[in-house]
Amino acid sequence: MTTKEQETHRRNTVSRYRESGMTRKAYCEAHDVPLSTLDLWIRRYRNEPTTDGNPAISMVSVGTAASRPAERRVRFIARSGVTVELDLPAAEEEIATVLRAMAAV
């Protein structure tokens, strides 16, 4: 495979992952791509537009919770730079859901 073909393959893999709606881990298992490799390629092409011309923005729905007064707040910052703030007290399941969502980013 030429260097240009390899680059095209990497870009296409990232594009297919973004459009799949799958978690990184699930996509990698289904397509026999090492997770660390996909992560590298995602970082490499993060600022490039998707096939529809829009910037590559990954959103993960974690649901909503009933509003309640916050006594404290915890901030999670993913390696990708995504920041999530969660009001405390929070149920263990809420925290786990946020952490799982951030792992997919």
C-alpha positions as CSV (number, residue, x, y, z in Angstrom):
1,M,0.0,0.0,0.0
2,T,1.4,3.4,-0.9
3,T,1.7,6.2,1.6
4,K,-1.3,8.0,0.0
5,E,-3.4,4.8,0.1
6,Q,-2.5,4.3,3.8
7,E,-3.6,7.9,4.5
8,T,-6.8,7.4,2.6
9,H,-7.4,4.1,4.6
10,R,-6.9,5.9,7.9
11,R,-9.2,8.8,7.0
12,N,-11.9,6.4,5.8
13,T,-11.6,4.3,8.9
14,V,-12.1,7.4,11.2
15,S,-15.0,8.5,9.0
16,R,-16.7,5.1,9.1
17,Y,-16.2,5.0,12.9
18,R,-17.8,8.5,13.4
19,E,-20.8,7.5,11.2
20,S,-21.2,4.1,12.9
21,G,-22.7,5.3,16.2
22,M,-20.7,2.6,17.9
23,T,-18.3,3.0,20.9
24,R,-14.6,3.1,20.0
25,K,-14.1,-0.3,21.6
26,A,-17.1,-2.0,19.8
27,Y,-16.0,-0.5,16.5
28,C,-12.4,-1.7,16.9
29,E,-13.5,-5.2,17.9
30,A,-15.9,-5.4,14.9
31,H,-13.3,-4.1,12.4
32,D,-10.2,-5.7,13.9
33,V,-8.5,-2.3,14.5
34,P,-6.4,-1.8,17.7
35,L,-8.1,0.7,20.0
36,S,-4.9,2.7,20.4
37,T,-4.5,3.0,16.6
38,L,-8.1,4.3,16.2
39,D,-7.5,6.8,19.0
40,L,-4.3,8.0,17.3
41,W,-6.1,8.5,14.0
42,I,-9.1,10.2,15.6
43,R,-6.7,12.7,17.2
44,R,-4.9,13.2,14.0
45,Y,-8.0,14.0,12.0
46,R,-10.1,15.6,14.8
47,N,-10.2,19.1,13.1
48,E,-11.1,17.8,9.7
49,P,-14.7,18.1,8.5
50,T,-16.9,15.0,8.1
51,T,-18.1,13.8,4.8
52,D,-21.1,16.2,5.0
53,G,-18.7,19.1,5.4
54,N,-19.5,19.7,9.1
55,P,-16.8,19.8,11.7
56,A,-16.2,16.4,13.4
57,I,-18.0,16.8,16.7
58,S,-18.8,13.8,18.8
59,M,-21.8,14.0,21.1
60,V,-22.8,11.2,23.5
61,S,-26.2,11.3,25.1
62,V,-26.0,10.5,28.8
63,G,-29.6,11.4,29.6
64,T,-30.9,14.0,32.0
65,A,-31.6,14.1,35.7
66,A,-34.1,15.9,37.8
67,S,-32.8,19.3,39.0
68,R,-31.7,19.5,42.6
69,P,-29.6,22.0,44.6
70,A,-25.9,21.4,44.2
71,E,-23.8,21.2,47.3
72,R,-20.6,20.7,45.3
73,R,-19.5,20.1,41.7
74,V,-16.9,17.7,40.2
75,R,-15.2,18.3,36.9
76,F,-14.1,15.6,34.6
77,I,-11.6,16.4,31.8
78,A,-11.1,13.8,29.1
79,R,-7.8,13.3,27.2
80,S,-9.6,14.7,24.2
81,G,-10.2,18.0,26.1
82,V,-13.9,17.5,26.6
83,T,-15.0,18.8,30.0
84,V,-18.0,17.6,31.9
85,E,-19.2,19.1,35.2
86,L,-21.5,17.1,37.5
87,D,-23.3,18.5,40.5
88,L,-22.9,16.6,43.7
89,P,-24.3,14.7,45.4
90,A,-24.7,12.3,42.5
91,A,-25.7,8.7,42.4
92,E,-23.0,6.2,41.6
93,E,-24.9,5.2,38.4
94,E,-24.9,8.9,37.2
95,I,-21.1,9.1,37.7
96,A,-20.6,5.8,36.0
97,T,-22.7,6.9,33.0
98,V,-20.7,10.2,32.7
99,L,-17.4,8.3,32.9
100,R,-18.5,5.7,30.3
101,A,-19.6,8.5,27.9
102,M,-16.3,10.4,28.3
103,A,-14.4,7.2,27.6
104,A,-16.2,7.1,24.2
105,V,-15.0,10.6,23.3
